[in-house]
Amino acid sequence: MDSNRLVIATHNAKKAGEMVKILSEHFPELEIVTLADYPGAPEPEETGTTYKENAIIKVESAAEFTGEWCVADDAGLEIDAIPEELGVWSKRFAGEDTPFGEKMRLVLEKLDGLPDEKRSARFNCWVALAKPGYATQTFQGVCEGRIAYEQTGTGGFGYDPIFFLPELGCTMAQLTPEEKAAISHRGKVLKLLSDHLAASGW
C-alpha cells in the first residue's frame, strides 16, 4: 500500500479527533482527514448485528465515496449484568438522540445496588480498513473494567465517565488523552492497525 492520505470515516467530531491524534502519532507525515473534508459524504445505516459488520458498512461506504484508503470503527459498552441492552446498540440505547448524560444515568439506575463484582464491563472496538479494489481488513481491541457508581470526569466522550478502570483507580473520563490512548479499546485497536500499515509500507 502506497498512499499519503487516510480518511477517518466518521461524522462524529470527538471520535474523529481521538482517532486522528492517535494515528498521527504513529504516522506524522501522513495526511489524515475525516468525512468532514468530503461534503456530501453519506452516513450509512448501521444495519449490522456486530461491531465488525457495522465497521465494514461504514468503511466501504466511505471508500466508495472518496476513492481513498478509509478507516472506520464501531464500538460499544458491554455490561455483563444487562447483556442485551447495550453492546452494538450502545449509541442507540434509550434512543439515539438521548444525551449521554441521561443514558449513563439510566445505566446506573439499572445497576443500582449491585456490588463491584457484579458490575463487570468492557469496551469492545472493531476497526475496518478499505479502499476500492482491495479486500477490506478488520482489527479488534478490548478494554476491561467495570461500571462506576456515579459519573466522574470530564474527558473523553460517550460512556467514559461511568467506565471505571480498577488498575488505575479512576474512570476513563479522568484520563488525559495520552493516558487513554495507551489503554483504551480504541487505542489498542489503532495500534494494531498502525502496525499493519507500517508492515505494509506506509
N, C-alpha and C positions, 0 to 999 in steps of 0.2 A: 504493500500500500504506500502510495506516494501522494501526499496531499499537504497543503499548508493551511487548510481550513477545516474546522469541525463545527457542526451545528448542534447545539443543545436543543432537542425537540420538546420544548415546553413553553407554555404561555404563563406559567407560574413564576413571577419575578423572583421570589425568595428562593425557590428551588433552583432556578437558573443561576442566580448569584452564587449559591453554595457550590454548584457543580462547576461553574466557570472558575471559581477560586481554586478548587482542588485540582482540576485538570491543568490549569495554568501553571501551578507549581511544578507539575511533572513535565510540562511541555511549554516553557516560557516563550519559545519562538513561534508557537502555533497560534494562528488566528482563531479564536473561539468566539462564536456568535450564537445567537438564540433565534427563535422564531419571531421575536420582536423585530428582527432585521429583515424579515420577509413578509411584507404586508400582504394580507390575504391568505396566509398560510392556514390551512384548515385545522380544526381541533376535532379529531375523530372521536366517535363514541366509543367508550371503553366497554366493549361487549364481552371481553374475555372473562373466564371464571378463575383465572390465576394471574398473578403478577407478571409472569413470563409472557402470557398471551397478550396482556394489555400493553406491556412494554414493546412487544413486536408490532402491535397495531399502530402505536404512536410513532415508532421509529420509521416504519415502512411508509406511512403516510407522509412524514416529513421528507424522507429521502426522495420519494416520487415528486414532491412539490419543488424541492430545492435542487435536486440533482447532485447533492453533496453527500459526503460522509456525515451521518447523523447519529446522535446518541439520545436515547430516551430511557427513562426509568419508570418503574411502577413499584410503589412500596406501601406497606400497611403496618398497623399495630395489631399484633395478635395477643389476646389476653386469654389465658387458659381457663379462667373462671367463667368467661362468656364467649366460648369459642366460635359461635356462629354469628356474632353481631358486628365485628369489625373486620380485620383481615383485609381481603381485597376490596371490601366495601367501606374501608375506614373513612375515605373522603366523603362518602355518601351517608355515613351514619347520622341518624337524626335529621337527614335532609342535607343535600349538597350545599345549600345556601346558608345553613345554620353556622354561626360563628364558632370557631374552635373553642373559645372560652366556654360556650354553652355545651358543646359536645363533651368537653372534659368534665364539666360539672355533672352531666348525665352518667358518664363512666364512673366517676367517683361515687355517685349515688347508688349505682348498681353494685359496687363492691363494698359498700358501707358495712362495717363490722367484720370484714374478712381480715385475718392476720397476715403477716408478711408472707408466710409460706403458701398462702392461697392467692397471692397477688402476682404470681409469675407472669411475665410478658416478654415480648421481643418485637423489635422492628425487623421486618424482612424486606429486602430490596432486590429487585432484578433490573439489570440494565441490558439494553439491546443496542447493537451497533449495525448499521446498514448503509448501503449505497446501491443505487440501481445497477444490476448486473453482477452483484456479489451476494453470496449467501449471508443471511442475517445471523449474527452470533450473539449469544447471551451469557451473562455472568450474574452471580448471586452473592449477596453479602447479608449477614445477620448480626444483630446486636442484642444480647440477652440482658434482661433487667427485671424490674417489677414495677407495678403501679404504685405511685406515692399516695399519701393520704390527703394531699392538697396540692394545688397548683403553685409551683415555685420557680422563679427565674424568668427572665425577660428575653433571653437569647433564643436563637433557632426559630422554629415555626411549627405549626401543626400541633401534635400531641407532646412535644418536647417537655413542657412544664410539668407533666404528670409521669414522665418516664424516669424512674429512679435507677441509678447505677450503683449497686451496693459496694462495688470495689472502689468507687470514687467518693461515695457518701454524698452525692448530690444528684439533681435531675439533669437531663440533657440540656435543658434551658439555662442552666447555671454555668455551662462550659463556655470557654472562649471559642471562636470559630476554629482555631488551630487545634484545641483540645478535642473538639467534637469531630473534626475530620480524621483524627488519629484513631478513634474508637467506634465511630458510628457505622451503621449499616451502609449508608451511602458512601462514607469514606472508604470502607473496606472494599466495596464492590468497584468503586472507581480506581482503587489501587490495582485490582485485578485487571480492569480494562486498560489502565495505563501500562501495566507490564506487558499485556498482549500487544498494544500499539507499538511499544518500544521494540519488542521482539520482531514485529512486522516491518520495522524500518522507518517508523515515524520520527 
